[in-house]
């Protein structure tokens, strides 16, 4: 199984606008072959001083894919290209980390 953690920093004050654009994308990605999970997440306060402060302009995508091939197909899907074009002015930076399950 392939796991993806994509940390997306959005323009200050634009997180809700970004999430609205992303909500339209979710059913299209979830319908892709090999997609197991595609979930936007945001920081939550734990009341723990060891936890860093909340990042109000960050969305972290939690993804699971059956294979690396399905993830590669996802990255070039037409709806992903459309999403990138629609969201580009909202995004400051993206950090994508990809992992696989140990066998």
MDTraj code that builds the backbone (N, CA, C; nanometers):
import mdtraj as md
import numpy as np

residues = "UNK UNK UNK UNK UNK UNK UNK UNK UNK UNK UNK UNK UNK UNK UNK UNK UNK UNK UNK UNK UNK UNK UNK UNK UNK UNK UNK UNK UNK UNK UNK UNK UNK UNK UNK UNK UNK UNK UNK UNK UNK UNK UNK UNK UNK UNK UNK UNK UNK UNK UNK UNK UNK UNK UNK UNK UNK UNK UNK UNK UNK UNK UNK UNK UNK UNK UNK UNK UNK UNK UNK UNK UNK UNK UNK UNK UNK UNK UNK UNK UNK UNK UNK UNK UNK UNK UNK UNK UNK UNK UNK UNK UNK UNK UNK UNK UNK UNK UNK UNK UNK UNK UNK".split()
xyz = np.array([
    [0.0839, -0.1170, 0.0000],
    [0.0000, 0.0000, 0.0000],
    [0.0889, 0.1239, 0.0000],
    [0.0437, 0.2278, -0.0679],
    [0.1150, 0.3541, -0.0782],
    [0.0420, 0.4587, 0.0054],
    [0.1175, 0.5304, 0.0856],
    [0.0644, 0.6387, 0.1677],
    [0.1234, 0.7702, 0.1190],
    [0.0407, 0.8723, 0.1151],
    [0.0864, 1.0055, 0.0765],
    [0.0431, 1.1037, 0.1844],
    [0.1371, 1.1903, 0.2216],
    [0.1068, 1.3025, 0.3100],
    [0.1483, 1.4273, 0.2329],
    [0.0492, 1.5058, 0.1929],
    [0.0765, 1.6279, 0.1173],
    [0.0408, 1.7469, 0.2054],
    [0.1421, 1.8257, 0.2416],
    [0.1217, 1.9431, 0.3253],
    [0.1124, 2.0647, 0.2344],
    [-0.0029, 2.1283, 0.2361],
    [-0.0311, 2.2396, 0.1453],
    [-0.0464, 2.3678, 0.2266],
    [0.0425, 2.4618, 0.2026],
    [0.0297, 2.5934, 0.2658],
    [-0.0463, 2.6832, 0.1694],
    [-0.1530, 2.7438, 0.2185],
    [-0.2333, 2.8325, 0.1350],
    [-0.2083, 2.9781, 0.1739],
    [-0.2503, 3.0668, 0.0861],
    [-0.2366, 3.2098, 0.1134],
    [-0.3086, 3.2432, 0.2444],
    [-0.2565, 3.3373, 0.3228],
    [-0.3215, 3.3742, 0.4490],
    [-0.4699, 3.4074, 0.4290],
    [-0.5516, 3.3460, 0.5122],
    [-0.6954, 3.3701, 0.5081],
    [-0.7691, 3.2995, 0.3960],
    [-0.7030, 3.2129, 0.3212],
    [-0.7642, 3.1483, 0.2041],
    [-0.7929, 2.9995, 0.2244],
    [-0.7754, 2.9477, 0.3460],
    [-0.7928, 2.8038, 0.3666],
    [-0.9352, 2.7582, 0.3344],
    [-1.0350, 2.8294, 0.3790],
    [-1.1733, 2.7873, 0.3524],
    [-1.2045, 2.7911, 0.2029],
    [-1.1518, 2.8890, 0.1329],
    [-1.1707, 2.8960, -0.0127],
    [-1.1036, 2.7767, -0.0805],
    [-0.9830, 2.7441, -0.0361],
    [-0.9131, 2.6280, -0.0903],
    [-0.9923, 2.4998, -0.0635],
    [-1.0409, 2.4838, 0.0591],
    [-1.1176, 2.3630, 0.0936],
    [-1.2459, 2.3523, 0.0128],
    [-1.3076, 2.4644, -0.0191],
    [-1.4282, 2.4620, -0.1018],
    [-1.3965, 2.4088, -0.2415],
    [-1.2851, 2.4525, -0.2986],
    [-1.2419, 2.4024, -0.4295],
    [-1.2105, 2.2532, -0.4189],
    [-1.1472, 2.2160, -0.3107],
    [-1.1080, 2.0767, -0.2938],
    [-1.2290, 1.9848, -0.2729],
    [-1.3322, 2.0341, -0.2075],
    [-1.4520, 1.9513, -0.1863],
    [-1.5133, 1.9053, -0.3190],
    [-1.5036, 1.9897, -0.4212],
    [-1.5535, 1.9511, -0.5538],
    [-1.4673, 1.8408, -0.6152],
    [-1.3399, 1.8384, -0.5801],
    [-1.2454, 1.7410, -0.6335],
    [-1.2601, 1.6032, -0.5677],
    [-1.2948, 1.5996, -0.4407],
    [-1.2926, 1.4749, -0.3632],
    [-1.3649, 1.3577, -0.4282],
    [-1.4897, 1.3718, -0.4729],
    [-1.5553, 1.2533, -0.5309],
    [-1.4872, 1.2024, -0.6574],
    [-1.4251, 1.2908, -0.7327],
    [-1.3549, 1.2492, -0.8543],
    [-1.2319, 1.1660, -0.8203],
    [-1.1583, 1.2074, -0.7182],
    [-1.0392, 1.1330, -0.6780],
    [-1.0796, 1.0007, -0.6146],
    [-1.1792, 1.0031, -0.5281],
    [-1.2224, 0.8794, -0.4619],
    [-1.2734, 0.7759, -0.5618],
    [-1.3173, 0.8200, -0.6781],
    [-1.3653, 0.7281, -0.7827],
    [-1.2508, 0.6719, -0.8673],
    [-1.1301, 0.7231, -0.8499],
    [-1.0167, 0.6752, -0.9283],
    [-0.9819, 0.5314, -0.8903],
    [-0.9388, 0.4563, -0.9906],
    [-0.8941, 0.3200, -0.9656],
    [-0.7736, 0.3222, -0.8720],
    [-0.7793, 0.2445, -0.7659],
    [-0.6678, 0.2332, -0.6728],
    [-0.6714, 0.3303, -0.5565],
    [-0.7661, 0.4236, -0.5562],
    [-0.7753, 0.5183, -0.4455],
    [-0.8492, 0.4529, -0.3291],
    [-0.7852, 0.4484, -0.2144],
    [-0.8453, 0.3922, -0.0940],
    [-0.8939, 0.5042, -0.0021],
    [-0.8154, 0.6091, 0.0076],
    [-0.8507, 0.7219, 0.0947],
    [-0.7906, 0.8491, 0.0387],
    [-0.8659, 0.9578, 0.0475],
    [-0.8190, 1.0893, 0.0039],
    [-0.8895, 1.1906, 0.0932],
    [-0.8224, 1.2320, 0.2001],
    [-0.8885, 1.3088, 0.3047],
    [-0.8119, 1.4356, 0.3394],
    [-0.8774, 1.5524, 0.3265],
    [-0.8140, 1.6748, 0.3738],
    [-0.8261, 1.6832, 0.5263],
    [-0.7179, 1.7262, 0.5916],
    [-0.7186, 1.7420, 0.7365],
    [-0.6570, 1.8767, 0.7731],
    [-0.6937, 1.9271, 0.8916],
    [-0.6354, 2.0505, 0.9438],
    [-0.5901, 2.0253, 1.0870],
    [-0.5012, 2.1106, 1.1344],
    [-0.4509, 2.0986, 1.2708],
    [-0.5651, 2.1105, 1.3711],
    [-0.5487, 2.0395, 1.4828],
    [-0.6450, 2.0474, 1.5920],
    [-0.5674, 2.0718, 1.7218],
    [-0.6235, 2.1549, 1.8077],
    [-0.5586, 2.1849, 1.9353],
    [-0.5715, 2.0648, 2.0285],
    [-0.4599, 2.0280, 2.0898],
    [-0.4603, 1.9156, 2.1836],
    [-0.4451, 1.9617, 2.3272],
    [-0.4080, 2.0847, 2.3488],
    [-0.3798, 2.1314, 2.4828],
    [-0.2470, 2.0792, 2.5340],
    [-0.1620, 2.0351, 2.4436],
    [-0.0324, 1.9783, 2.4779],
    [0.0760, 2.0798, 2.4395],
    [0.1551, 2.1258, 2.5369],
    [0.2580, 2.2261, 2.5040],
    [0.3651, 2.1748, 2.4080],
    [0.3788, 2.0435, 2.3957],
    [0.4788, 1.9885, 2.3036],
    [0.4332, 2.0004, 2.1591],
    [0.3030, 2.0135, 2.1373],
    [0.2503, 2.0257, 2.0010],
    [0.2751, 2.1674, 1.9511],
    [0.3218, 2.1778, 1.8301],
    [0.3450, 2.3092, 1.7696],
    [0.2128, 2.3856, 1.7599],
    [0.2225, 2.5152, 1.7421],
    [0.1016, 2.5962, 1.7313],
    [0.0223, 2.5570, 1.6070],
    [-0.1060, 2.5880, 1.6105],
    [-0.1935, 2.5555, 1.4975],
    [-0.1508, 2.6333, 1.3737],
    [-0.1517, 2.5640, 1.2617],
    [-0.1169, 2.6276, 1.1337],
    [-0.2470, 2.6610, 1.0628],
    [-0.2877, 2.7865, 1.0718],
    [-0.4182, 2.8279, 1.0198],
    [-0.4238, 2.8320, 0.8678],
    [-0.3098, 2.8256, 0.8020],
    [-0.3064, 2.8331, 0.6563],
    [-0.2527, 2.7046, 0.5952],
    [-0.2763, 2.5914, 0.6630],
    [-0.2244, 2.4638, 0.6147],
    [-0.3369, 2.3609, 0.6076],
    [-0.3357, 2.2832, 0.4996],
    [-0.4219, 2.1665, 0.4826],
    [-0.3281, 2.0492, 0.4565],
    [-0.3494, 1.9391, 0.5277],
    [-0.2674, 1.8206, 0.5080],
    [-0.3565, 1.7122, 0.4479],
    [-0.3205, 1.6691, 0.3269],
    [-0.3940, 1.5612, 0.2609],
    [-0.3376, 1.4277, 0.3076],
    [-0.4267, 1.3412, 0.3517],
    [-0.3912, 1.2045, 0.3903],
    [-0.4454, 1.1146, 0.2789],
    [-0.3566, 1.0422, 0.2134],
    [-0.3981, 0.9597, 0.0992],
    [-0.3481, 0.8166, 0.1161],
    [-0.4283, 0.7231, 0.0651],
    [-0.3861, 0.5830, 0.0561],
    [-0.4193, 0.5348, -0.0852],
    [-0.3227, 0.4664, -0.1451],
    [-0.3369, 0.4141, -0.2802],
    [-0.2966, 0.2679, -0.2812],
    [-0.3614, 0.1901, -0.3669],
    [-0.3294, 0.0470, -0.3762],
    [-0.1881, 0.0245, -0.4276],
    [-0.1472, 0.1024, -0.5290],
    [-0.0165, 0.0827, -0.5918],
    [0.0447, 0.2174, -0.6294],
    [0.1735, 0.2166, -0.6540],
    [0.2400, 0.3378, -0.7007],
    [0.1897, 0.3765, -0.8397],
    [0.1510, 0.2772, -0.9189],
    [0.0962, 0.3060, -1.0527],
    [-0.0349, 0.3832, -1.0428],
    [-0.1192, 0.3461, -0.9466],
    [-0.2454, 0.4195, -0.9312],
    [-0.2188, 0.5628, -0.8851],
    [-0.1189, 0.5820, -0.8015],
    [-0.0827, 0.7178, -0.7592],
    [-0.0288, 0.7973, -0.8772],
    [0.0535, 0.7340, -0.9597],
    [0.1067, 0.8036, -1.0779],
    [-0.0060, 0.8444, -1.1729],
    [-0.1030, 0.7556, -1.1930],
    [-0.2178, 0.7887, -1.2793],
    [-0.2962, 0.9055, -1.2201],
    [-0.3114, 0.9061, -1.0890],
    [-0.3820, 1.0155, -1.0206],
    [-0.3133, 1.1493, -1.0482],
    [-0.1821, 1.1504, -1.0445],
    [-0.1086, 1.2767, -1.0574],
    [-0.1260, 1.3429, -1.1945],
    [-0.1661, 1.2654, -1.2964],
    [-0.1854, 1.3231, -1.4300],
    [-0.3313, 1.3184, -1.4758],
    [-0.4216, 1.2858, -1.3850],
    [-0.5644, 1.2797, -1.4194],
    [-0.6140, 1.4184, -1.4603],
    [-0.7034, 1.4260, -1.5596],
    [-0.7540, 1.5560, -1.6052],
    [-0.8140, 1.6404, -1.4923],
    [-0.8867, 1.5768, -1.4001],
    [-0.9463, 1.6555, -1.2913],
    [-0.8399, 1.7113, -1.1961],
    [-0.7248, 1.6445, -1.1850],
    [-0.6166, 1.6989, -1.1031],
    [-0.5532, 1.8205, -1.1713],
    [-0.5373, 1.8136, -1.3030],
    [-0.4842, 1.9283, -1.3767],
    [-0.5790, 2.0476, -1.3662],
    [-0.7088, 2.0221, -1.3752],
    [-0.8080, 2.1292, -1.3610],
    [-0.8044, 2.1882, -1.2201],
    [-0.7932, 2.1011, -1.1199],
    [-0.7846, 2.1472, -0.9814],
    [-0.6619, 2.2353, -0.9611],
    [-0.5479, 2.1916, -1.0116],
    [-0.4246, 2.2702, -0.9964],
    [-0.4406, 2.4100, -1.0569],
    [-0.5015, 2.4163, -1.1738],
    [-0.5227, 2.5455, -1.2386],
    [-0.6169, 2.6332, -1.1560],
    [-0.7201, 2.5726, -1.1014],
    [-0.8193, 2.6473, -1.0235],
    [-0.7625, 2.6947, -0.8896],
    [-0.6769, 2.6154, -0.8277],
    [-0.6272, 2.6458, -0.6929],
    [-0.4917, 2.7153, -0.6911],
    [-0.4270, 2.7328, -0.8045],
    [-0.2878, 2.7794, -0.8057],
    [-0.2674, 2.9130, -0.7355],
    [-0.3617, 3.0050, -0.7456],
    [-0.3445, 3.1353, -0.6814],
    [-0.3717, 3.1311, -0.5315],
    [-0.4242, 3.0198, -0.4824],
    [-0.4519, 3.0042, -0.3397],
    [-0.3353, 2.9394, -0.2659],
    [-0.2449, 2.8740, -0.3390],
    [-0.1398, 2.7914, -0.2796],
    [-0.0067, 2.8656, -0.2727],
    [0.0569, 2.8583, -0.1551],
    [0.1912, 2.9136, -0.1358],
    [0.2950, 2.8061, -0.1653],
    [0.2761, 2.6860, -0.1064],
    [0.3722, 2.5783, -0.1264],
    [0.3068, 2.4435, -0.1003],
    [0.3683, 2.3394, -0.1553],
    [0.3221, 2.2025, -0.1347],
    [0.4437, 2.1148, -0.1079],
    [0.4335, 2.0329, -0.0053],
    [0.5363, 1.9327, 0.0244],
    [0.4675, 1.7966, 0.0204],
    [0.5125, 1.7103, -0.0684],
    [0.4519, 1.5781, -0.0841],
    [0.5500, 1.4713, -0.0372],
    [0.5033, 1.3859, 0.0542],
    [0.5830, 1.2738, 0.1019],
    [0.5092, 1.1456, 0.0662],
    [0.5812, 1.0480, 0.0115],
    [0.5216, 0.9220, -0.0320],
    [0.5918, 0.8076, 0.0384],
    [0.5121, 0.7169, 0.0947],
    [0.5642, 0.6038, 0.1728],
    [0.4992, 0.4761, 0.1250],
    [0.5632, 0.3633, 0.1528],
    [0.4998, 0.2354, 0.1263],
    [0.5071, 0.1476, 0.2508],
    [0.4126, 0.0569, 0.2605],
    [0.4075, -0.0343, 0.3724],
    [0.5259, -0.1293, 0.3677],
    [0.5878, -0.1530, 0.4826],
    [0.6952, -0.2515, 0.4893],
    [0.6379, -0.3912, 0.4728],
    [0.7114, -0.4742, 0.4048],
    [0.6637, -0.6118, 0.3823],
    [0.7410, -0.7088, 0.4652],
])
top = md.Topology()
chain = top.add_chain()
for i, resn in enumerate(residues, 1):
    res = top.add_residue(resn, chain, resSeq=i)
    for name in ("N", "CA", "C"):
        top.add_atom(name, md.element.get_by_symbol(name[0]), res)
traj = md.Trajectory(xyz[None], top)
